[in-house]
Amino acid sequence: MMRILALAALLFTVSAAAPVTAQTFGGSGPYCMEYYQWGGSRNIDCSYSTIAQCQATASGLSAMCLSNPNYANAQVPREPAYRRAGRGY
């Protein structure tokens, strides 16, 4: 019984010591607005479909617009031509 309690205490300590971080850019849009609030907290809203829409909303606020790195339809850059070529041997 004592071993079970010790194991449970160890598991609780290990799980509590490793905090889980949330995904920062969690929205469904390609552009995000990061805005700051009173007291230094910041929020990120990734619900904008165009950069102009985001900038219009951010106008006059302590905010900035940026692209969403986790956007589902993001374009993957093509591999350069020298990398696609055959080995030649």
Secondary structure, DSSP 8 states (H G I E B T S, - for coil): -HHHHHHHHHHHHHHHHS-----S---SSSEEEEEE-TTS-EEEEEEESSHHHHHHHHTTSSEEEEE-TT-TT-------HHHHS----
